[in-house]
């Protein structure tokens, strides 16, 4: 199944939706790290969710979804952009026991919060925060939409370590175009019959037909998705600049240069002593080899 996301809506109603399937992009995320199965599964759900959110908010920029916790897993993070690029990472507590294969979100992250960041190319960055008070990522995000966006939203997310998928239904503000006031309750009721295996196994149009064949469903052309890292030399340089001049010069004295690696894609960046001095004087300056 091709990595893609597809928009759909129900004619003459105020209900819209998105459905996403991931395989190759998900595999590329997992291939770069040896995550326990429970963490891999949660990352798959996170990738699906951030793809759905990106299409929902229609932002010209990046959307990131982070789960920051105090449990065995300290961070789950996924990022997406309108071009269809996805990346994700997890950080585990090295001293904690490995989680069980079927561990829930709350048992993985403990006391935690979800941070949704909208970072447009132009304009102000926005962050929304919601506490993790449910055992599933989907339920937590539904809570976020209800509290922060005041939009009725339902999510179904699934991942098995090889494939990841998700579906979102959202009720938009009512207007004169809505001639079916019962559509939201009816379509959500139909969607609650969805099983994880169906979400993962079925082609998107087949799944939508199986769920909503009695509805007037309009399905739009799918959009391709892929693994894509947004790391650049400039972004790495800006991050290094935040360490401060003293710390950077100490590293150069000890190692002769500064070498760092992108945690998402494992690309290596090297900065010579001269590069670091230029960076200290002017953030983002300097040109060294990307390995």
PEHU-V87077 format. One record per residue. N is the residue number from 1. RES is the residue in three letters. SS is DSSP state (a for helix, b for strand, c for the rest). OMEGA is omega in whole degrees, -180 to 180 (999 if undefined). Layout:
N	RES	SS	OMEGA
N	RES	SS	OMEGA
This chain:
1	UNK	c	-179
2	UNK	c	174
3	UNK	c	-177
4	UNK	b	175
5	UNK	b	-174
6	UNK	b	179
7	UNK	b	175
8	UNK	b	176
9	UNK	b	179
10	UNK	b	-175
11	UNK	c	177
12	UNK	c	176
13	UNK	c	175
14	UNK	c	-179
15	UNK	b	178
16	UNK	b	-180
17	UNK	b	175
18	UNK	b	175
19	UNK	b	-174
20	UNK	b	172
21	UNK	b	-178
22	UNK	b	173
23	UNK	c	-177
24	UNK	a	180
25	UNK	a	178
26	UNK	a	180
27	UNK	a	-179
28	UNK	a	175
29	UNK	a	-176
30	UNK	a	-179
31	UNK	a	-176
32	UNK	c	-177
33	UNK	c	177
34	UNK	c	-178
35	UNK	c	169
36	UNK	c	-176
37	UNK	a	-179
38	UNK	a	179
39	UNK	a	178
40	UNK	a	-180
41	UNK	a	179
42	UNK	a	177
43	UNK	a	177
44	UNK	a	177
45	UNK	a	-180
46	UNK	a	177
47	UNK	a	179
48	UNK	a	-178
49	UNK	a	-177
50	UNK	a	175
51	UNK	a	178
52	UNK	a	-179
53	UNK	a	-179
54	UNK	a	178
55	UNK	a	-178
56	UNK	a	-175
57	UNK	a	177
58	UNK	c	-177
59	UNK	c	172
60	UNK	c	-176
61	UNK	b	-179
62	UNK	b	174
63	UNK	b	177
64	UNK	b	-178
65	UNK	b	-178
66	UNK	b	170
67	UNK	b	-177
68	UNK	b	-174
69	UNK	b	-180
70	UNK	c	-179
71	UNK	c	178
72	UNK	c	175
73	UNK	b	-176
74	UNK	b	-178
75	UNK	b	165
76	UNK	b	-175
77	UNK	b	175
78	UNK	b	-176
79	UNK	b	-179
80	UNK	b	174
81	UNK	b	-176
82	UNK	c	178
83	UNK	c	179
84	UNK	c	179
85	UNK	b	-180
86	UNK	b	171
87	UNK	b	-178
88	UNK	b	-180
89	UNK	b	174
90	UNK	b	175
91	UNK	b	-177
92	UNK	b	172
93	UNK	c	-175
94	UNK	c	-177
95	UNK	c	-178
96	UNK	c	176
97	UNK	c	179
98	UNK	c	-178
99	UNK	c	176
100	UNK	c	-173
101	UNK	c	-177
102	UNK	c	-178
103	UNK	c	178
104	UNK	c	179
105	UNK	a	-176
106	UNK	a	178
107	UNK	a	177
108	UNK	a	-171
109	UNK	a	-179
110	UNK	c	176
111	UNK	c	-170
112	UNK	b	174
113	UNK	b	176
114	UNK	b	179
115	UNK	b	177
116	UNK	b	-177
117	UNK	b	174
118	UNK	b	-174
119	UNK	b	-177
120	UNK	b	176
121	UNK	c	178
122	UNK	c	179
123	UNK	c	-173
124	UNK	c	173
125	UNK	c	-180
126	UNK	b	175
127	UNK	b	173
128	UNK	b	-175
129	UNK	b	176
130	UNK	b	179
131	UNK	b	174
132	UNK	c	-177
133	UNK	c	178
134	UNK	c	-176
135	UNK	c	-178
136	UNK	c	178
137	UNK	a	-180
138	UNK	a	-180
139	UNK	a	178
140	UNK	a	180
141	UNK	a	174
142	UNK	a	178
143	UNK	a	178
144	UNK	a	-179
145	UNK	a	-180
146	UNK	a	-176
147	UNK	a	-171
148	UNK	a	-176
149	UNK	a	-178
150	UNK	c	176
151	UNK	c	176
152	UNK	c	-175
153	UNK	b	175
154	UNK	b	179
155	UNK	b	173
156	UNK	b	-176
157	UNK	b	179
158	UNK	b	175
159	UNK	b	-179
160	UNK	c	-178
161	UNK	c	176
162	UNK	c	-179
163	UNK	c	176
164	UNK	b	-177
165	UNK	b	178
166	UNK	b	174
167	UNK	b	180
168	UNK	b	169
169	UNK	b	-178
170	UNK	b	177
171	UNK	b	-180
172	UNK	c	177
173	UNK	c	-176
174	UNK	c	175
175	UNK	c	-175
176	UNK	c	-180
177	UNK	c	-179
178	UNK	c	178
179	UNK	c	-177
180	UNK	c	-175
181	UNK	c	-180
182	UNK	c	-172
183	UNK	a	-177
184	UNK	a	-179
185	UNK	a	-177
186	UNK	a	-178
187	UNK	a	176
188	UNK	a	178
189	UNK	a	178
190	UNK	a	-177
191	UNK	a	-179
192	UNK	c	176
193	UNK	c	-176
194	UNK	c	177
195	UNK	c	-180
196	UNK	a	-178
197	UNK	a	177
198	UNK	a	-180
199	UNK	a	-178
200	UNK	a	-170
201	UNK	a	-170
202	UNK	c	171
203	UNK	c	-169
204	UNK	a	-179
205	UNK	a	177
206	UNK	a	179
207	UNK	a	180
208	UNK	a	178
209	UNK	a	-179
210	UNK	a	-178
211	UNK	a	-166
212	UNK	a	-175
213	UNK	c	178
214	UNK	c	179
215	UNK	c	173
216	UNK	c	-173
217	UNK	b	176
218	UNK	b	-177
219	UNK	b	-177
220	UNK	c	-180
221	UNK	c	-180
222	UNK	c	176
223	UNK	b	-178
224	UNK	b	177
225	UNK	c	-178
226	UNK	b	169
227	UNK	b	178
228	UNK	c	-180
229	UNK	c	-179
230	UNK	c	179
231	UNK	c	175
232	UNK	c	177
233	UNK	a	-179
234	UNK	a	-180
235	UNK	a	178
236	UNK	a	180
237	UNK	a	179
238	UNK	a	178
239	UNK	a	178
240	UNK	a	-180
241	UNK	a	180
242	UNK	c	177
243	UNK	c	-180
244	UNK	c	-175
245	UNK	a	-176
246	UNK	a	-179
247	UNK	a	-180
248	UNK	a	-179
249	UNK	a	176
250	UNK	a	179
251	UNK	a	180
252	UNK	a	179
253	UNK	a	-177
254	UNK	a	-171
255	UNK	a	-179
256	UNK	c	179
257	UNK	b	174
258	UNK	b	178
259	UNK	b	-180
260	UNK	b	-176
261	UNK	b	174
262	UNK	c	-178
263	UNK	c	-178
264	UNK	c	-173
265	UNK	c	178
266	UNK	c	173
267	UNK	c	-179
268	UNK	b	177
269	UNK	b	179
270	UNK	b	178
271	UNK	b	178
272	UNK	b	177
273	UNK	a	178
274	UNK	a	177
275	UNK	a	-178
276	UNK	a	178
277	UNK	a	177
278	UNK	a	180
279	UNK	a	179
280	UNK	a	-179
281	UNK	a	-177
282	UNK	c	-178
283	UNK	c	179
284	UNK	c	-179
285	UNK	c	177
286	UNK	c	179
287	UNK	c	178
288	UNK	c	-175
289	UNK	c	173
290	UNK	b	-179
291	UNK	c	999
